Amino acid sequence: MNPSTLTRALALSLSLALAAPVAVHAEPLPTVWNLSPLFASDADWDAARKGLLSDLPKLAALKGTLGKSAKSLLAGLDALSAANLRFDRLRVYASMKQTTDNRDSANQERSNLAGQLDGEFWSALAWVEPEIQALGEARVAAFLKAEPGLKKHAEHLRNSLRLARHTLSAESEAVIAALGPVRSATGEARTLLFNANTKWPELSIGGKTERVDDTRYGLLRQSPDRAVRKQVFDAFFGAIGQYEDTYGVTLGNVVRDDTAMAKLRRYPSAVAMSLGAEAVPETVYRTLVAEVRRGLPTLHRYFKLRQKMLGLPDLHYYDIYPALVTQAKTYTLDDAAALTLEATQPLGEDYQTLLKTTLRANTMHALPAPGKSGGAYQDGVYGVPPFVFLNHQGDFESVSTFAHEWGHAMHTAIANRAQPYETAGYSLFIAEIASTANELLLSQSMLTQAATRDDKLYQLGYALERLRGTFFRQAMFGEFELNTHDAAAKGEALNGKRMTEIYCQLLKDYHGDAAGVMKIDPLYCQEWAFIPHFYRPFYVYQYATSITAAQHFAGDILAGKPGARDNYLKLLAGGGSVPPYQALKNAGLDMASPAPYRAVIQRMDAIMDQMEALLASR
């Protein structure tokens, strides 16, 4: 099916799907989460932490028992799973309390204690993987056959055996685990510097004083006033730039640590280690970068269309974010919920029922607040409804973010319902598919409902911007990570200045600076310090692969392909029961092939064809 035919099919299917109105909540959604399903109080959290610490010797005492018999293996792994779940509850509670107010010293202390527990917990369990690997494939297979109860542990056992050559001795693994809090400290330092200690500039905009921090920057950069956009960019990146050396140290330590760990674990590179941990072929990453580079003319076509629609004499980096067509409409949190429910109707009644129930579980922290971390995320603990963290601003992007994060939440809820604890947790490689699919469903839903030409142009422009931001931009971030890790592997100095140079060249390449498509101002090359995901190496590329996969699945569903919805929901319900790359292949998608990425670029061209036709119809 060609892109234009697909677009018509999507619109037709959605018009049918949206024929009946969706029930809207009678009462406003809660905006501050209730963490009592995890712990009734901070004191209970601390008591549980001390309880787990006191039980660590019992877990360590299991060493040497796993290979005695199939029943011994089952008993040991069950005990370890139960301890893991206890640790999950402690980690998630501490993390979520911290992100709601980074200034609170009690939250900082609790987060620090959780970090210390992390090191002690995994150090106490460092013997587990070497002991499983020592059993060998034949003995593990015999145990699996003899004891049906081991089925829930089968994927863990197979994965452990696969990683045997990259696992060190139990003593060495214990040392690495014990150093976990030290190794993560630079990321924590960056969080505090950015969210709690930076004095963000204040600007007078439209007669109102605006504090240009992370959250407000995301909104103010969309201003239709070009002078305001430049003022906001200059202030924001000027504030970040004064800490270039410090951010260079923190991120440089992460890169060097990652590179050293790859050598210790006998991987050829840090990217091979990151992808290999989840059995994702490195060709997936390399193919993505190559295909995105190949598709840069389409990205540059979008920038030229943007310049034309905004009526600008030239294009600068601060011109990316304003809507191509202005929309004054604002959306409450309940509006976002109603629109998300409408958009996800094609996923079926069961999905809708579960989404409505989970929305009412009071597990969402939705509005901006002083000291609160920027951005959005979903986190969860098995057996408890998923938690969603937002900074709802009332614009359409906030609606899209709502749909995105609740896509994560539904993935978690569906997997938890279908899988035992041991296989409910899904891989990072597929984590962004459900969230991005929800965004695509929302985009098509809004486009179908658009009553005017400008409404259609707004939604098409928004869809283009999501493709730029999620496909091209995240792939550029992925290339930045490749380049910085390559530099570290070669022994090059990795300070803030060098990172700015690496990032600046990528900005210029991707945005057509040399060809006169867009001017990249040197101050904005500090942007790498703004991206927290770099402290989780080789994570961001998965946004690009996920929007690619999400387009495939959402397109099939909306086009009415037989079995498409069930195929997609089966993928979500699989959790971590199958290695992620293989799970996608089982669902009919090979992410190591160029074809899926080229389909994304074709869709982007098709959207621009539609926009140009609408513009010509004046």
N, C-alpha and C positions, 0 to 999 in steps of 0.2 A: 504494500500500500504506500503510495507516495505521500509526502507531507501534507499537501493541500487536501487530499482525500481524507487523511487521518483527522485533520482539523475539523472537517465537516462532520465526520463520523462522531467525533467527540461532542460537538455541539448538539447533534441530533440525540445522542444517547442521554446527554444531560437534560435536555428539554423534556424528555420522557420521564427521566428519573425524578425531576423536580416538579412534576405535575401536581403532586399532593403536598400541602404545607407540612413542615416539620414542627412537632410540638416544642414550644419554648418553655424554659423553666418558669415556674410560678414565682419563685423567690430568687433574689439576686444570688449569684454564686459567692461563696466565701472567698475572701482575698488573702487571708492569713492562715497558713496551714496549722493543723493540729498534729503535733508529733507524738501524742500520747500512745498511738498504736505501737510506737517503738519503745518509748520510755515515758513514764508518767511525770518524771521530773529530772532535773540535772543530777540530783542526788542518786536517783535510781540508775542513771547512766553510769555514774562513778562506781556505784556498788557492783554493777554488772561488769565493768572494766576490771575491777579488782578480783571479781570472781573468776573471770576468764584467765587472768594472770596466775591465780592460784592453781588453776587446773592445767596449766601448761606442762608441769612435770608428768602428769598422767598421760598426756599426749606423747611426750617424749619417751615415756616408758613403753609405748607400743612398738618402738623400734626393735626390729628383729623378729616380729611376730607375723608380718604380712605373708610370708612365704610358707608358713607351717601347714596350711591347708586352705581350701577354698572358703571354708567358714571363717577361718581366722582373717583372711583377706577381707571378707565382707564385713566382719565385726570392726576391723581397724578402719576401713574406709568409711563406714557409717559413723563411727566416732569422730573422724576427721571432718566429715560433712556437717555434723551437728555443731562442732566448734567453729567451722567456717561461717555458718549462718549466724552464730552469736557475734562473731567478729564483724560481719556485714552490718548488723544492726548498730553496733557501736560506731563503726566508721561513718555510716550514712548520717546518723544523728549529729555527730560532731561536725561533719562537713556542712550540713544544711544550716545548723546554728551559726556557723562561722560566716557563711555567705550572706545571711540576712543582716548581719552587722559586724563588719570587719574591725570596727573601732572598739568593740566590747572586749575588755581584757579577759573576762571569764570565757568568752568564745575562743579567744586566742589560746588561752591555757588549755582548754579542752581539746582544741585541734592539735596542740603540741603533745598532749597525753595520748591522743589517738595515733599520732605519728610514732611515738615511742612504743606503743602497743603493737603497731604494725611490724616494727623491727623485731621485737621479742617473739611475737606470734610466728612469723615466718621463719625466724631462726630456729625456734623449737620444732618446726616441721620440715626443716631443710633436708632431713634424712629420707623423706617419703619418696621423692622421685628416684633417687639413686637405688633405693631398695626395690621399688617396682621394676626398674630397668634391669636389676640384677636377676630377677626371676626369668627373664627371657620370654620371647614370643610363644614358644611351645608350651611353657608352663602356664602362662597367663591364659592362653587359649583353652587349656585343659581345665583350669579353674572356672572360666566362664561357662564352659559346657557343663561342669559338675554342679554349679550353684546358680540357679535362675535369679536369685536376688542380686547378683553382680551385674545384671543387665544395665541398671541405671548408672553404673560406674564404668561401663565398657568403653565409652568414648574417652574418658580420662585415661584409662589404662592404655588404649591404643595410641593416644597422643603422647603419653609419657614414653612409651617404647620408641616412637618415631623420633623423639628429641634426645634419645640416649647419647648420641655423639656430641651433643652440645651441653650436656649436663656435667658439672664438675663433681668432685668427691663430696660426700656428705659434710665433711668439715669445711670445705671451701664454700659450699652452698650456704652453710650456717653463717659464715663470716659475711658473705654478700648480703644475706637477709638482715643480719644485725646492723649492717651499714645503711639499710634502707632509709631510715629517717635522715641520716646525714646526706645521702644522695638526693633526697627530695627537698632538702632545705633551701636550695637556690630558687626553686619554684615558689616556695612559700615566701621567701624574701621578696620576690618580684610581685606577688599578690599584695603584700602589705605596702610596698613602695607605691604601687599603682593605685590601689583602692583606698588606702588609709593615710598614707604619708605625703602624697603629692599635693601641693597647693595648686589647685586648678584655677586658671584665670577666670575672671568675671568680665563679661562684656555687656554693654548697653545695646540691646537689639529691640527695635520697635518701641522704645521708651520703657523697656523692662530689663532689669538686670538678670543676666543669664550666667550661671556657673557652668563653664564648658568642661564638664567631666565626661567620663566614658559614656554614660547614659544619655546626657543631653547632646553630646557631640553627634550621636547617631541620629538624633532628630533634627538638630539645627543644620546639619550638612545638607539637608533636603530643601533648604530655603529656596524659594524662587528668585530671591534677590542675590545676584552674583556677588555683589560686594560683601554681603553678609557671609556667604559661603567662604570666600577667601579669608575674611576676618576670622571665622571659626577655625578653618584649617590652620591658619598661621598661629593662632593662639594655642590650639590643641597640640599640634606637633612641635611648637616651640616649647611647650611645657614638658613634653616627653623628651625632646632633644637635649634638654639640660642634663638629663641623666643617661646620655648615650654611653658613657664609659661604664656606668653601673650596670645597665641592662646588658652591655657587652660581656661583662664578667658573669652575670647570672646565666644568660643563655649560652655563653661560651662554655661554662662548666657543664651544662646539660649535654651539649654536643660532644665535648671531650669524654665525659663519662660514658655516653652511649657508644662512642667509637672504641674506647678501652674495653667495654663489656663485650663488644662484638669479637674482639681479638681473644679475650679470655674464653669465650664460648665457641671459639673455632668457626666463626662465620667469616666469609670473605669481606663483608661490609656491614655497616650498621643497618642499612635498609634491608639487607638479606636477613639479618637477625629479626628485625621487627616483623616482616612479612612471614618469615619462616615459622615464627612462634604460632601462627594460626594456619599454617599450610597454604598460604596464598603465594602463588608463583610470582617471582620478581618481575616476570614479563608483564604482569598486569600493570604494575607501576610504570615500567618503561614504555609500554604501549600507550598508556594514558598520556604521558608527557609528550611523546612523539606525535600523537594524534591531535592534541591540543595545539602544539606548535604548528602542525599542518593546517589547523583551522583558524589561525590568526587572521587571515584575510576576512573571514566572516565577522570576527570580533571588531576589526577595524571598520567594516561596513556599518556595524551597529554604532560605533562612535561617530561616524560621519552623519548617519541618520539623526543621532542625538543632537549634534551641532546644528543641523538644519532645522529640526523641530523647535529647538530652544532659541533659534535666531541669533546665534553667537558668531562673532567674527573669527574666533579661534576656539580651541578647546583646551582646558586645563584639567588637572586631576580633580579639582574641587567641583567640576561640572558633571561628574558622573551620577550623583545621587538625587538631584531634583527630579520629580516626576516629569515625564515628557508632556503630559497633560495634567494640569492641576486639578485636584479634587478636594473640595472643602469639607467633605463628609468626615465625621469622626465616629468612632465605634467604641462602645462600652465593652467591658469584659463579657457581659451577657450577649451582646451582639456577636462577638467573636465566637462564643460557644454555639449560638444558633447557626451562624454561617458555616462553621465546621461540621455541625450535624447535617446541614443541607448538603454540603459538598461530599460527605462520605456515604451518602445513601447508596451509591452504586456498590459499596462493599457489603451490603446486605443487612437484614434485620438483626441478626445476632450481633454484628459489629456495633450497630446503632444502640442496641440495648445495653451492651457492655460499656460503651462510651458514656451514655447518659448516667449509668450507675456510678461509674468511676469519677465523673465530673462532680458528683454530689458527695464524694467521700471526704471532702474537706482536707485535701492534701495538696493544695496549691497556694504558693506565695506569689501574689500577682503584681503588686504595684511597686514603683520605685520608692526608695527611702534613703535617708542619709546613712552612709556607711555600708549600704548594701552593694554587693558585687553587681557589676553590669552583666548584660547578656541574659541568656536563658539556658536552662538545662532540665533534664529529667533524671531522677535517680530512684532506686527502688530496692526493696528487701523482699525476698520470697515470703509469701504469705500475708503481705501487707499491700494495700493499694499503692500504686506508684505515686511518687511525689513530683510535682511540676513547679519549677522556679521561673518566674517571668518578671519583666519590667514593662508592663503594659503602658503604652504611651497614647493610645487612642487613635493612631493612624492605621492605614491599611496594612503596613508592614507588621504592626503589632498583631493584627488578625492572622496574618500569614505565620508569624512566629507561634501564635497560639495553636494553630493547626499543626505546625511542625512538632512542637513539644508534646502535644497530645497524641501525635502519631507514635512518638517514642513510647509514651505511656501505654497506649493500646498494644504495641508490640510486646511490652513487658507483661501486661495483663493477659494477653492471649497465650504467650509462651508459658507463663506461670500456671495458667489453667490447664495447659496440655501436657506439661512436662513435670517430672520430679525435680526437686531442687538441683540435683547434680547436673541436669542438662537444660535447665530453664534459661540460664545466662547465655546470651547470644554474643557473637563475635562483633568486634568493632567494624569489621568489613561489611556486615549487613545491618549494623545498628542505625545507619542513616537512611536506609531505604524506606522504611515505613513512614518516617517523618517527612521525607522529601516527597513521597507519593501523596501524602495528605496535602502538601503545598500545591502540587500539580492538580489534584482534584479540586482544590479551592479555586485555583486560577481559572480552570475551565468552567466551574460553576458560576463564578462572577462574570466571566465573559459571556456566558449564555444569558445571564440576567441583564446584561448591559442594555439600556434602553436607547441610548444616543450614540452617535458616532464618537463623541469625545469619551464617553464611558468605555466604549470598545477600545479606543486608542490607549486609554489609561491602563486597562487590564492587559492589553497586548504589550505595552511598554513595560509594565511591571513584570510580566513573564520573561521578557527579554533581559531585564535587569537581574532576575533570579538566575537565569542561565549564565549571565556574565559573572555574577558573584559566587555562584556555587560550582560551576563547571570550570570556567577559565581562571577565576581568581584563586580558587582552592588548588588548582593544578599549578599555578604560579607559586603558591606557597610551598607546594610539594617539591617544586624544582629548587626553591630556595633552600629547603632542608637537604636536598641532595648536594647542592653546591657547598653548603657550610660543612656538612659531614665529610665531603671529599677533601675540603681544605684541611680539616682537622686530621684526617687520615694521612695526609701528606706532610703533616707537621707544621703547617702554616700558622702564623699568629692569627688568633680569632678574637679580636677586640671589637668594640663597638664601631669604630671607624671602618674596619674591614667588612663587618656585616652590613653596614650602610652602603658600602660600595657594591657588594654583591646584590643587595636588594634593589639598589637604584638601577643597575643594568637590566635586571629582570623587568622592573617597571617600564623602562624605556622600550625594551623589546616587545612586551605584551601590548603596550599602548601606542605603538607606532611613533615614538618620539622622532626617530631619524627620518621617517617618511612624512613628517609634518601632520600626522593624524592628531596627536595630543601632546601638549607640552608637559613634561614632568619637572616640576620645580624642586630643586635640591633639598629644601627643608622637609618635604614630604617623604623623602627617602628614609626618614626615621621610622616609618610605619611598621617595620618589622618588630620594633619594641612594643607595639600595641597589640600584638597577636599572642594571646595566652596559650593557644594550642601548640605553639612551638616547644613548649615545655613538656609536651607529650609527643616525643619524636615520631614522625611518620604516621600521624593520625589524620592530618587534614586532607590528604589525597583521597581519603575515603568519602569525603563529601562529594567530590567530583565523580568517583565511581558510583556512588549511591544515587545521585541525580540521574546518572546514565541508566542504572538498573530501574529506578523508579519510573522513568519515562517509558521504559519498555513495558513494565507491568501495568502502569496506569493506562497507557495507550491501548493495550490489549483489553483491559476491563471495560473502558469507556467505548471502545469500538465494538463491544459485544462478542468478542472472540469466545467460542465455546470453552468452558472450563477455566477461563482466565482468572476469574475471581477466586475460585476454589484453589487454583494453583498458587496464587499469591498468598492467600490466607494460610495455606499449608506451609509455605515458606516461613511465615511469621510464627506459626505454632510449633515449628521444628526447634525453635530456640537454638541451643548449641549441641543438638544431638548428632549433627553431621558437620564436618569441616565446612567453613563458610563458602569457599570457592566451589567446592563440590556441591553444596546445597543449591547454589545458583545454577550450576550446570544441570543439576537434576530438575530444576525449574525451567530449563530451556535457554539459559543465557550464559555464554562464555565470555567472561570479562577480560580474558587475555587476547581476545580477538579485536581487531580494529573496528568491526562493524557496529557495535553498540555506540561507540564514541562518534563515529561518523553520522549516526542517526540523530544524535543530539545536535550536531552542527547543521544538519539538514533541517531540523525542526526550527532552529534559530533563523535560518534563511527563509523558511516558509512563513514565520511570524512577520518578518520584515517585509515579505511580499504582500501580506495582508495589510500591513500598516501603510505601505506606500500606495496601495490601491485605495484605501480609505482617504488618504491625504489628497489623492488625485480626484476624488469624487466631489470636492467642494464646488 
